[in-house]
């Protein structure tokens, strides 16, 4: 069964990294964030991501467009 639409994603630092409605993780700024998935009230373990460089907003959009093709 495909679970993607039933999973909710959370980031402790939305300004550093976030997950969008298509479940893509976006690095947005240098720093660390913890990401968690929740399915029907059951949470995954946190996964720490470390963004090592600031990401340009245009680059993020270009990556997203490429992934959707």
C-alpha positions in Angstrom: 0.0 0.0 0.0 1.2 3.5 -0.8 1.5 5.4 2.4 2.8 8.7 1.1 -0.4 10.7 1.3 -1.0 9.5 4.9 2.4 10.6 6.3 2.9 13.9 8.0 6.4 15.4 8.1 7.8 17.7 10.7 11.0 19.7 10.9 12.4 21.3 14.1 13.9 24.1 12.1 11.7 25.1 9.2 14.2 27.8 8.2 17.0 25.2 7.8 15.1 22.3 6.2 11.5 21.5 5.4 9.4 18.9 3.8 6.8 20.1 1.2 3.4 18.6 0.3 5.1 16.3 -2.2 7.3 14.9 0.6 10.5 16.5 -0.8 13.1 17.6 1.8 14.5 21.0 1.0 17.7 22.3 2.5 17.1 26.1 2.9 19.9 27.5 5.1 23.1 26.4 6.8 22.4 24.6 10.1 20.9 21.5 11.6 17.3 20.3 11.8 15.6 17.1 13.0 13.0 15.6 10.6 10.2 13.3 11.8 7.5 11.3 10.0 4.2 10.6 11.6 1.8 7.9 10.2 -1.6 7.5 11.9 -0.3 8.9 15.2 2.9 6.8 15.2 6.1 8.9 15.0 9.4 7.8 13.5 12.7 8.4 15.2 14.1 11.8 14.5 16.7 12.1 11.7 19.1 14.9 12.0 20.1 16.7 8.7 23.0 19.0 8.5 22.9 21.6 5.8 26.4 22.8 5.2 25.8 25.8 2.9 23.0 28.3 2.2 20.8 27.3 -0.7 19.6 29.8 -3.2 15.8 29.9 -3.6 16.0 29.7 -7.4 18.2 26.6 -7.0 15.6 24.9 -4.8 12.9 25.7 -7.4 15.1 24.3 -10.2 15.7 21.1 -8.3 12.0 20.7 -7.5 11.1 21.1 -11.2 13.7 18.6 -12.3 12.4 16.0 -9.8 8.8 16.4 -10.9 9.6 15.7 -14.6 
